[in-house]
Amino acid sequence: MNKVLIVEDEPTISRVLQAYLSKNDMITEQAWTGNEAMDKFTAQRPDLVLLDVMLPDKDGWTVLKEIREKSACPVIMLTALGEIDHKLKGFETGADDYIAKPFIGEEVVARVKAVLSRPAARVEDHLLRIGSLVVDTAAHTVYKNGEAIELSPKDGKLFIFLTLHPNQTFTREQLLDQIWGYDYEGSDRAVDLSIKRIRKALGNSMEEPYDIKTLRGLGYQWSVQT
């Protein structure tokens, strides 16, 4: 079941959102201020945040920025401000979607489901979200459920390369050329061993929308469900 953090200071609206989401088999957590939202975000690690723009202590844009500094968790902005510039500001700051008030409960549920169903989402040019993974292709860092995954420089470079080319198959020779360089004179077993270490670092991915597949006679593929 997906966990949704509702950040809304109007009790009536918050209860309505909670009722609709709970009815659709989602676990909900409520926050009433920006500071409480960040505390619960860190503690609860939700799968998605419904974030009101107008909050009593700090606005939703500030909260969104703080979330984006540590996570690519999907965020849908809620606001009574319907002007296009506010919508654009939301997307530019890293929002995944935008819903203007007043809204229909079923629409919110549909938007939440649509965002959660995206197996891979690019929040910024260098930031990818794939299931429980957050991959920063610029910093070469990988997080799973908010926890850093330790990879050696070569393993990290290989993994980043694969995530940038989802559902594409690469031979060992192609991966050697890309990661180890054309002048590499070692065995292509280096690729196999690197893939093995990456799989171990990622842990069990049976319930995740991704997998590193071995295609017999062809090579390896970073498989992402669409």
Secondary structure, 3 states (H helix, E strand, C coil): CCEEEEECCCHHHHHHHHHHHHHCCCEEEEECCHHHHHHHHHHHCCCEEEEECCCCCCCHHHHHHHHHCCCCCCEEEEECCCCHHHHHHHHHHCCCEEEECCCCHHHHHHHHHHHHCCCEEEEECCEEEECCEEEECCCCEEEECCEECCCCHHHHHHHHHHHCCCCCEECHHHHHHHHHCCCCCCCCHHHHHHHHHHHHHHCCCCCCCEEEEEECCCEEEEEECC
